[in-house]
Amino acid sequence: MANHSATKKDVRQSAKRNERNRYNGKTTRNAIRDIKAIEEKKSASEKLPEVASMIDKLAKRGTIHKNKASNLKRKLALKVNALKK
């Protein structure tokens, strides 16, 4: 690593961003896992907008690709809509 102060600052910033992205990504994956485990349509439907918002935020920040976000939301919506009342 170079000994320039700008390079050292960039390393600190990228480590901070990496940690934040990992936390947000893992939190979203856990939320997706939890909504998949729900058996009642009503509670899953209430939780779906929150999870979709989390997925959109990841895509907006560039943590995941926008097409991956769309695919995740589509699959979740299909699963929730297929649940029995």
PDB file as gemmi writes it, atoms N, CA and C in Angstrom:
CRYST1    1.000    1.000    1.000  90.00  90.00  90.00 P 1                      
ATOM      1  N   MET A   1       0.851  -1.189   0.000  1.00  0.00           N  
ATOM      2  CA  MET A   1       0.000   0.000   0.000  1.00  0.00           C  
ATOM      3  C   MET A   1       0.887   1.240   0.000  1.00  0.00           C  
ATOM      4  N   ALA A   2       0.481   2.227  -0.746  1.00  0.00           N  
ATOM      5  CA  ALA A   2       1.244   3.471  -0.817  1.00  0.00           C  
ATOM      6  C   ALA A   2       1.114   4.236   0.495  1.00  0.00           C  
ATOM      7  N   ASN A   3       2.058   5.091   0.748  1.00  0.00           N  
ATOM      8  CA  ASN A   3       2.062   5.856   1.992  1.00  0.00           C  
ATOM      9  C   ASN A   3       1.464   7.246   1.826  1.00  0.00           C  
ATOM     10  N   HIS A   4       0.639   7.412   0.826  1.00  0.00           N  
ATOM     11  CA  HIS A   4      -0.014   8.700   0.639  1.00  0.00           C  
ATOM     12  C   HIS A   4      -1.201   8.793   1.597  1.00  0.00           C  
ATOM     13  N   SER A   5      -1.420   9.968   2.111  1.00  0.00           N  
ATOM     14  CA  SER A   5      -2.515  10.134   3.073  1.00  0.00           C  
ATOM     15  C   SER A   5      -3.863   9.886   2.422  1.00  0.00           C  
ATOM     16  N   ALA A   6      -4.003  10.248   1.146  1.00  0.00           N  
ATOM     17  CA  ALA A   6      -5.266  10.024   0.445  1.00  0.00           C  
ATOM     18  C   ALA A   6      -5.539   8.528   0.288  1.00  0.00           C  
ATOM     19  N   THR A   7      -4.496   7.751   0.056  1.00  0.00           N  
ATOM     20  CA  THR A   7      -4.659   6.309  -0.088  1.00  0.00           C  
ATOM     21  C   THR A   7      -5.068   5.677   1.234  1.00  0.00           C  
ATOM     22  N   LYS A   8      -4.441   6.144   2.315  1.00  0.00           N  
ATOM     23  CA  LYS A   8      -4.799   5.619   3.630  1.00  0.00           C  
ATOM     24  C   LYS A   8      -6.244   5.950   3.974  1.00  0.00           C  
ATOM     25  N   LYS A   9      -6.672   7.151   3.640  1.00  0.00           N  
ATOM     26  CA  LYS A   9      -8.053   7.550   3.894  1.00  0.00           C  
ATOM     27  C   LYS A   9      -9.012   6.693   3.068  1.00  0.00           C  
ATOM     28  N   ASP A  10      -8.637   6.427   1.804  1.00  0.00           N  
ATOM     29  CA  ASP A  10      -9.485   5.623   0.934  1.00  0.00           C  
ATOM     30  C   ASP A  10      -9.637   4.204   1.484  1.00  0.00           C  
ATOM     31  N   VAL A  11      -8.562   3.662   2.051  1.00  0.00           N  
ATOM     32  CA  VAL A  11      -8.634   2.329   2.642  1.00  0.00           C  
ATOM     33  C   VAL A  11      -9.597   2.331   3.828  1.00  0.00           C  
ATOM     34  N   ARG A  12      -9.519   3.361   4.661  1.00  0.00           N  
ATOM     35  CA  ARG A  12     -10.428   3.458   5.808  1.00  0.00           C  
ATOM     36  C   ARG A  12     -11.875   3.569   5.343  1.00  0.00           C  
ATOM     37  N   GLN A  13     -12.105   4.396   4.339  1.00  0.00           N  
ATOM     38  CA  GLN A  13     -13.472   4.591   3.848  1.00  0.00           C  
ATOM     39  C   GLN A  13     -14.028   3.313   3.220  1.00  0.00           C  
ATOM     40  N   SER A  14     -13.206   2.628   2.434  1.00  0.00           N  
ATOM     41  CA  SER A  14     -13.706   1.426   1.772  1.00  0.00           C  
ATOM     42  C   SER A  14     -13.982   0.326   2.789  1.00  0.00           C  
ATOM     43  N   ALA A  15     -13.197   0.254   3.848  1.00  0.00           N  
ATOM     44  CA  ALA A  15     -13.458  -0.737   4.895  1.00  0.00           C  
ATOM     45  C   ALA A  15     -14.783  -0.442   5.593  1.00  0.00           C  
ATOM     46  N   LYS A  16     -15.039   0.835   5.824  1.00  0.00           N  
ATOM     47  CA  LYS A  16     -16.299   1.234   6.475  1.00  0.00           C  
ATOM     48  C   LYS A  16     -17.493   0.917   5.577  1.00  0.00           C  
ATOM     49  N   ARG A  17     -17.364   1.232   4.283  1.00  0.00           N  
ATOM     50  CA  ARG A  17     -18.445   0.947   3.337  1.00  0.00           C  
ATOM     51  C   ARG A  17     -18.678  -0.557   3.203  1.00  0.00           C  
ATOM     52  N   ASN A  18     -17.578  -1.324   3.166  1.00  0.00           N  
ATOM     53  CA  ASN A  18     -17.680  -2.774   3.046  1.00  0.00           C  
ATOM     54  C   ASN A  18     -18.436  -3.344   4.237  1.00  0.00           C  
ATOM     55  N   GLU A  19     -18.110  -2.898   5.422  1.00  0.00           N  
ATOM     56  CA  GLU A  19     -18.784  -3.383   6.626  1.00  0.00           C  
ATOM     57  C   GLU A  19     -20.276  -3.032   6.604  1.00  0.00           C  
ATOM     58  N   ARG A  20     -20.586  -1.819   6.192  1.00  0.00           N  
ATOM     59  CA  ARG A  20     -21.983  -1.387   6.122  1.00  0.00           C  
ATOM     60  C   ARG A  20     -22.750  -2.200   5.090  1.00  0.00           C  
ATOM     61  N   ASN A  21     -22.144  -2.427   3.914  1.00  0.00           N  
ATOM     62  CA  ASN A  21     -22.804  -3.202   2.869  1.00  0.00           C  
ATOM     63  C   ASN A  21     -23.033  -4.642   3.315  1.00  0.00           C  
ATOM     64  N   ARG A  22     -22.054  -5.216   4.008  1.00  0.00           N  
ATOM     65  CA  ARG A  22     -22.205  -6.585   4.491  1.00  0.00           C  
ATOM     66  C   ARG A  22     -23.332  -6.672   5.512  1.00  0.00           C  
ATOM     67  N   TYR A  23     -23.410  -5.708   6.404  1.00  0.00           N  
ATOM     68  CA  TYR A  23     -24.471  -5.711   7.422  1.00  0.00           C  
ATOM     69  C   TYR A  23     -25.844  -5.580   6.767  1.00  0.00           C  
ATOM     70  N   ASN A  24     -25.993  -4.609   5.866  1.00  0.00           N  
ATOM     71  CA  ASN A  24     -27.291  -4.400   5.212  1.00  0.00           C  
ATOM     72  C   ASN A  24     -27.687  -5.604   4.357  1.00  0.00           C  
ATOM     73  N   GLY A  25     -26.728  -6.187   3.663  1.00  0.00           N  
ATOM     74  CA  GLY A  25     -27.020  -7.351   2.839  1.00  0.00           C  
ATOM     75  C   GLY A  25     -27.450  -8.538   3.665  1.00  0.00           C  
ATOM     76  N   LYS A  26     -26.764  -8.779   4.773  1.00  0.00           N  
ATOM     77  CA  LYS A  26     -27.103  -9.912   5.631  1.00  0.00           C  
ATOM     78  C   LYS A  26     -28.457  -9.706   6.295  1.00  0.00           C  
ATOM     79  N   THR A  27     -28.742  -8.474   6.723  1.00  0.00           N  
ATOM     80  CA  THR A  27     -30.028  -8.177   7.334  1.00  0.00           C  
ATOM     81  C   THR A  27     -31.164  -8.416   6.336  1.00  0.00           C  
ATOM     82  N   THR A  28     -30.949  -8.016   5.105  1.00  0.00           N  
ATOM     83  CA  THR A  28     -31.967  -8.214   4.069  1.00  0.00           C  
ATOM     84  C   THR A  28     -32.150  -9.698   3.762  1.00  0.00           C  
ATOM     85  N   ARG A  29     -31.048 -10.438   3.680  1.00  0.00           N  
ATOM     86  CA  ARG A  29     -31.158 -11.877   3.425  1.00  0.00           C  
ATOM     87  C   ARG A  29     -31.914 -12.578   4.547  1.00  0.00           C  
ATOM     88  N   ASN A  30     -31.668 -12.159   5.787  1.00  0.00           N  
ATOM     89  CA  ASN A  30     -32.396 -12.747   6.911  1.00  0.00           C  
ATOM     90  C   ASN A  30     -33.886 -12.422   6.827  1.00  0.00           C  
ATOM     91  N   ALA A  31     -34.216 -11.192   6.418  1.00  0.00           N  
ATOM     92  CA  ALA A  31     -35.620 -10.804   6.282  1.00  0.00           C  
ATOM     93  C   ALA A  31     -36.298 -11.624   5.176  1.00  0.00           C  
ATOM     94  N   ILE A  32     -35.580 -11.867   4.091  1.00  0.00           N  
ATOM     95  CA  ILE A  32     -36.124 -12.674   2.995  1.00  0.00           C  
ATOM     96  C   ILE A  32     -36.365 -14.102   3.489  1.00  0.00           C  
ATOM     97  N   ARG A  33     -35.417 -14.650   4.234  1.00  0.00           N  
ATOM     98  CA  ARG A  33     -35.570 -15.995   4.786  1.00  0.00           C  
ATOM     99  C   ARG A  33     -36.779 -16.069   5.709  1.00  0.00           C  
ATOM    100  N   ASP A  34     -36.956 -15.035   6.540  1.00  0.00           N  
ATOM    101  CA  ASP A  34     -38.076 -15.030   7.478  1.00  0.00           C  
ATOM    102  C   ASP A  34     -39.421 -14.953   6.756  1.00  0.00           C  
ATOM    103  N   ILE A  35     -39.497 -14.132   5.708  1.00  0.00           N  
ATOM    104  CA  ILE A  35     -40.779 -14.000   4.997  1.00  0.00           C  
ATOM    105  C   ILE A  35     -41.096 -15.283   4.224  1.00  0.00           C  
ATOM    106  N   LYS A  36     -40.069 -16.005   3.775  1.00  0.00           N  
ATOM    107  CA  LYS A  36     -40.313 -17.276   3.092  1.00  0.00           C  
ATOM    108  C   LYS A  36     -40.848 -18.329   4.053  1.00  0.00           C  
ATOM    109  N   ALA A  37     -40.500 -18.203   5.326  1.00  0.00           N  
ATOM    110  CA  ALA A  37     -40.913 -19.194   6.320  1.00  0.00           C  
ATOM    111  C   ALA A  37     -42.334 -18.966   6.819  1.00  0.00           C  
ATOM    112  N   ILE A  38     -42.905 -17.793   6.551  1.00  0.00           N  
ATOM    113  CA  ILE A  38     -44.247 -17.481   7.032  1.00  0.00           C  
ATOM    114  C   ILE A  38     -45.269 -18.297   6.247  1.00  0.00           C  
ATOM    115  N   GLU A  39     -46.244 -18.854   6.960  1.00  0.00           N  
ATOM    116  CA  GLU A  39     -47.266 -19.697   6.334  1.00  0.00           C  
ATOM    117  C   GLU A  39     -48.587 -18.970   6.101  1.00  0.00           C  
ATOM    118  N   GLU A  40     -48.876 -17.906   6.873  1.00  0.00           N  
ATOM    119  CA  GLU A  40     -50.140 -17.197   6.702  1.00  0.00           C  
ATOM    120  C   GLU A  40     -49.979 -16.067   5.690  1.00  0.00           C  
ATOM    121  N   LYS A  41     -50.958 -15.952   4.817  1.00  0.00           N  
ATOM    122  CA  LYS A  41     -50.886 -14.959   3.754  1.00  0.00           C  
ATOM    123  C   LYS A  41     -50.958 -13.536   4.306  1.00  0.00           C  
ATOM    124  N   LYS A  42     -51.766 -13.324   5.336  1.00  0.00           N  
ATOM    125  CA  LYS A  42     -51.954 -11.976   5.854  1.00  0.00           C  
ATOM    126  C   LYS A  42     -50.663 -11.408   6.427  1.00  0.00           C  
ATOM    127  N   SER A  43     -49.991 -12.167   7.268  1.00  0.00           N  
ATOM    128  CA  SER A  43     -48.758 -11.665   7.882  1.00  0.00           C  
ATOM    129  C   SER A  43     -47.647 -11.524   6.846  1.00  0.00           C  
ATOM    130  N   ALA A  44     -47.606 -12.425   5.874  1.00  0.00           N  
ATOM    131  CA  ALA A  44     -46.595 -12.319   4.819  1.00  0.00           C  
ATOM    132  C   ALA A  44     -46.857 -11.092   3.955  1.00  0.00           C  
ATOM    133  N   SER A  45     -48.123 -10.799   3.676  1.00  0.00           N  
ATOM    134  CA  SER A  45     -48.467  -9.625   2.873  1.00  0.00           C  
ATOM    135  C   SER A  45     -48.114  -8.331   3.592  1.00  0.00           C  
ATOM    136  N   GLU A  46     -48.249  -8.327   4.926  1.00  0.00           N  
ATOM    137  CA  GLU A  46     -47.891  -7.136   5.691  1.00  0.00           C  
ATOM    138  C   GLU A  46     -46.386  -6.916   5.704  1.00  0.00           C  
ATOM    139  N   LYS A  47     -45.625  -7.997   5.696  1.00  0.00           N  
ATOM    140  CA  LYS A  47     -44.165  -7.905   5.774  1.00  0.00           C  
ATOM    141  C   LYS A  47     -43.526  -7.637   4.415  1.00  0.00           C  
ATOM    142  N   LEU A  48     -44.217  -7.972   3.333  1.00  0.00           N  
ATOM    143  CA  LEU A  48     -43.645  -7.864   1.988  1.00  0.00           C  
ATOM    144  C   LEU A  48     -43.177  -6.455   1.626  1.00  0.00           C  
ATOM    145  N   PRO A  49     -43.942  -5.387   1.885  1.00  0.00           N  
ATOM    146  CA  PRO A  49     -43.450  -4.055   1.518  1.00  0.00           C  
ATOM    147  C   PRO A  49     -42.163  -3.657   2.252  1.00  0.00           C  
ATOM    148  N   GLU A  50     -42.026  -4.075   3.505  1.00  0.00           N  
ATOM    149  CA  GLU A  50     -40.808  -3.761   4.250  1.00  0.00           C  
ATOM    150  C   GLU A  50     -39.589  -4.430   3.611  1.00  0.00           C  
ATOM    151  N   VAL A  51     -39.740  -5.699   3.266  1.00  0.00           N  
ATOM    152  CA  VAL A  51     -38.634  -6.434   2.676  1.00  0.00           C  
ATOM    153  C   VAL A  51     -38.320  -5.899   1.276  1.00  0.00           C  
ATOM    154  N   ALA A  52     -39.351  -5.576   0.515  1.00  0.00           N  
ATOM    155  CA  ALA A  52     -39.132  -5.015  -0.820  1.00  0.00           C  
ATOM    156  C   ALA A  52     -38.389  -3.689  -0.727  1.00  0.00           C  
ATOM    157  N   SER A  53     -38.697  -2.904   0.284  1.00  0.00           N  
ATOM    158  CA  SER A  53     -38.001  -1.644   0.487  1.00  0.00           C  
ATOM    159  C   SER A  53     -36.530  -1.874   0.816  1.00  0.00           C  
ATOM    160  N   MET A  54     -36.259  -2.870   1.640  1.00  0.00           N  
ATOM    161  CA  MET A  54     -34.869  -3.193   1.969  1.00  0.00           C  
ATOM    162  C   MET A  54     -34.101  -3.614   0.721  1.00  0.00           C  
ATOM    163  N   ILE A  55     -34.745  -4.403  -0.134  1.00  0.00           N  
ATOM    164  CA  ILE A  55     -34.108  -4.858  -1.375  1.00  0.00           C  
ATOM    165  C   ILE A  55     -33.847  -3.668  -2.296  1.00  0.00           C  
ATOM    166  N   ASP A  56     -34.822  -2.757  -2.402  1.00  0.00           N  
ATOM    167  CA  ASP A  56     -34.648  -1.571  -3.241  1.00  0.00           C  
ATOM    168  C   ASP A  56     -33.490  -0.706  -2.758  1.00  0.00           C  
ATOM    169  N   LYS A  57     -33.343  -0.586  -1.449  1.00  0.00           N  
ATOM    170  CA  LYS A  57     -32.245   0.212  -0.909  1.00  0.00           C  
ATOM    171  C   LYS A  57     -30.889  -0.393  -1.255  1.00  0.00           C  
ATOM    172  N   LEU A  58     -30.800  -1.716  -1.208  1.00  0.00           N  
ATOM    173  CA  LEU A  58     -29.544  -2.365  -1.591  1.00  0.00           C  
ATOM    174  C   LEU A  58     -29.208  -2.085  -3.051  1.00  0.00           C  
ATOM    175  N   ALA A  59     -30.233  -2.128  -3.899  1.00  0.00           N  
ATOM    176  CA  ALA A  59     -30.003  -1.872  -5.319  1.00  0.00           C  
ATOM    177  C   ALA A  59     -29.634  -0.410  -5.555  1.00  0.00           C  
ATOM    178  N   LYS A  60     -30.281   0.483  -4.837  1.00  0.00           N  
ATOM    179  CA  LYS A  60     -30.002   1.909  -5.007  1.00  0.00           C  
ATOM    180  C   LYS A  60     -28.567   2.237  -4.608  1.00  0.00           C  
ATOM    181  N   ARG A  61     -28.089   1.599  -3.549  1.00  0.00           N  
ATOM    182  CA  ARG A  61     -26.728   1.847  -3.064  1.00  0.00           C  
ATOM    183  C   ARG A  61     -25.676   1.107  -3.874  1.00  0.00           C  
ATOM    184  N   GLY A  62     -26.107   0.205  -4.752  1.00  0.00           N  
ATOM    185  CA  GLY A  62     -25.156  -0.526  -5.577  1.00  0.00           C  
ATOM    186  C   GLY A  62     -24.619  -1.778  -4.922  1.00  0.00           C  
ATOM    187  N   THR A  63     -25.212  -2.188  -3.808  1.00  0.00           N  
ATOM    188  CA  THR A  63     -24.758  -3.403  -3.144  1.00  0.00           C  
ATOM    189  C   THR A  63     -25.137  -4.631  -3.962  1.00  0.00           C  
ATOM    190  N   ILE A  64     -26.327  -4.614  -4.540  1.00  0.00           N  
ATOM    191  CA  ILE A  64     -26.733  -5.661  -5.468  1.00  0.00           C  
ATOM    192  C   ILE A  64     -27.190  -5.000  -6.761  1.00  0.00           C  
ATOM    193  N   HIS A  65     -27.227  -5.767  -7.827  1.00  0.00           N  
ATOM    194  CA  HIS A  65     -27.641  -5.238  -9.127  1.00  0.00           C  
ATOM    195  C   HIS A  65     -29.148  -5.013  -9.141  1.00  0.00           C  
ATOM    196  N   LYS A  66     -29.586  -4.049  -9.923  1.00  0.00           N  
ATOM    197  CA  LYS A  66     -31.019  -3.723  -9.949  1.00  0.00           C  
ATOM    198  C   LYS A  66     -31.855  -4.873 -10.496  1.00  0.00           C  
ATOM    199  N   ASN A  67     -31.298  -5.657 -11.417  1.00  0.00           N  
ATOM    200  CA  ASN A  67     -32.048  -6.797 -11.943  1.00  0.00           C  
ATOM    201  C   ASN A  67     -32.183  -7.896 -10.894  1.00  0.00           C  
ATOM    202  N   LYS A  68     -31.155  -8.080 -10.091  1.00  0.00           N  
ATOM    203  CA  LYS A  68     -31.241  -9.060  -9.006  1.00  0.00           C  
ATOM    204  C   LYS A  68     -32.306  -8.629  -8.013  1.00  0.00           C  
ATOM    205  N   ALA A  69     -32.371  -7.332  -7.734  1.00  0.00           N  
ATOM    206  CA  ALA A  69     -33.394  -6.821  -6.820  1.00  0.00           C  
ATOM    207  C   ALA A  69     -34.787  -7.098  -7.382  1.00  0.00           C  
ATOM    208  N   SER A  70     -34.963  -6.859  -8.665  1.00  0.00           N  
ATOM    209  CA  SER A  70     -36.260  -7.107  -9.294  1.00  0.00           C  
ATOM    210  C   SER A  70     -36.627  -8.582  -9.229  1.00  0.00           C  
ATOM    211  N   ASN A  71     -35.653  -9.445  -9.494  1.00  0.00           N  
ATOM    212  CA  ASN A  71     -35.922 -10.880  -9.443  1.00  0.00           C  
ATOM    213  C   ASN A  71     -36.284 -11.332  -8.034  1.00  0.00           C  
ATOM    214  N   LEU A  72     -35.585 -10.816  -7.030  1.00  0.00           N  
ATOM    215  CA  LEU A  72     -35.891 -11.176  -5.646  1.00  0.00           C  
ATOM    216  C   LEU A  72     -37.307 -10.739  -5.266  1.00  0.00           C  
ATOM    217  N   LYS A  73     -37.656  -9.513  -5.611  1.00  0.00           N  
ATOM    218  CA  LYS A  73     -38.991  -9.007  -5.270  1.00  0.00           C  
ATOM    219  C   LYS A  73     -40.076  -9.799  -5.992  1.00  0.00           C  
ATOM    220  N   ARG A  74     -39.828 -10.148  -7.252  1.00  0.00           N  
ATOM    221  CA  ARG A  74     -40.808 -10.913  -8.022  1.00  0.00           C  
ATOM    222  C   ARG A  74     -41.033 -12.281  -7.397  1.00  0.00           C  
ATOM    223  N   LYS A  75     -39.956 -12.968  -7.047  1.00  0.00           N  
ATOM    224  CA  LYS A  75     -40.092 -14.299  -6.467  1.00  0.00           C  
ATOM    225  C   LYS A  75     -40.797 -14.250  -5.121  1.00  0.00           C  
ATOM    226  N   LEU A  76     -40.499 -13.221  -4.328  1.00  0.00           N  
ATOM    227  CA  LEU A  76     -41.166 -13.088  -3.039  1.00  0.00           C  
ATOM    228  C   LEU A  76     -42.655 -12.832  -3.221  1.00  0.00           C  
ATOM    229  N   ALA A  77     -42.992 -11.952  -4.169  1.00  0.00           N  
ATOM    230  CA  ALA A  77     -44.401 -11.638  -4.408  1.00  0.00           C  
ATOM    231  C   ALA A  77     -45.156 -12.872  -4.886  1.00  0.00           C  
ATOM    232  N   LEU A  78     -44.548 -13.658  -5.755  1.00  0.00           N  
ATOM    233  CA  LEU A  78     -45.198 -14.896  -6.224  1.00  0.00           C  
ATOM    234  C   LEU A  78     -45.423 -15.859  -5.069  1.00  0.00           C  
ATOM    235  N   LYS A  79     -44.435 -15.973  -4.197  1.00  0.00           N  
ATOM    236  CA  LYS A  79     -44.570 -16.890  -3.059  1.00  0.00           C  
ATOM    237  C   LYS A  79     -45.663 -16.425  -2.112  1.00  0.00           C  
ATOM    238  N   VAL A  80     -45.710 -15.131  -1.835  1.00  0.00           N  
ATOM    239  CA  VAL A  80     -46.735 -14.603  -0.930  1.00  0.00           C  
ATOM    240  C   VAL A  80     -48.120 -14.761  -1.540  1.00  0.00           C  
ATOM    241  N   ASN A  81     -48.245 -14.489  -2.818  1.00  0.00           N  
ATOM    242  CA  ASN A  81     -49.555 -14.592  -3.473  1.00  0.00           C  
ATOM    243  C   ASN A  81     -50.023 -16.039  -3.581  1.00  0.00           C  
ATOM    244  N   ALA A  82     -49.097 -16.989  -3.569  1.00  0.00           N  
ATOM    245  CA  ALA A  82     -49.476 -18.392  -3.675  1.00  0.00           C  
ATOM    246  C   ALA A  82     -49.923 -18.987  -2.348  1.00  0.00           C  
ATOM    247  N   LEU A  83     -49.700 -18.268  -1.256  1.00  0.00           N  
ATOM    248  CA  LEU A  83     -50.083 -18.792   0.061  1.00  0.00           C  
ATOM    249  C   LEU A  83     -51.600 -18.859   0.209  1.00  0.00           C  
ATOM    250  N   LYS A  84     -52.042 -19.819   0.991  1.00  0.00           N  
ATOM    251  CA  LYS A  84     -53.473 -19.939   1.284  1.00  0.00           C  
ATOM    252  C   LYS A  84     -53.832 -18.987   2.423  1.00  0.00           C  
ATOM    253  N   LYS A  85     -55.081 -18.612   2.482  1.00  0.00           N  
ATOM    254  CA  LYS A  85     -55.526 -17.667   3.520  1.00  0.00           C  
ATOM    255  C   LYS A  85     -55.541 -18.269   4.881  1.00  0.00           C  
TER     256      LYS A  85                                                      
END                                                                             
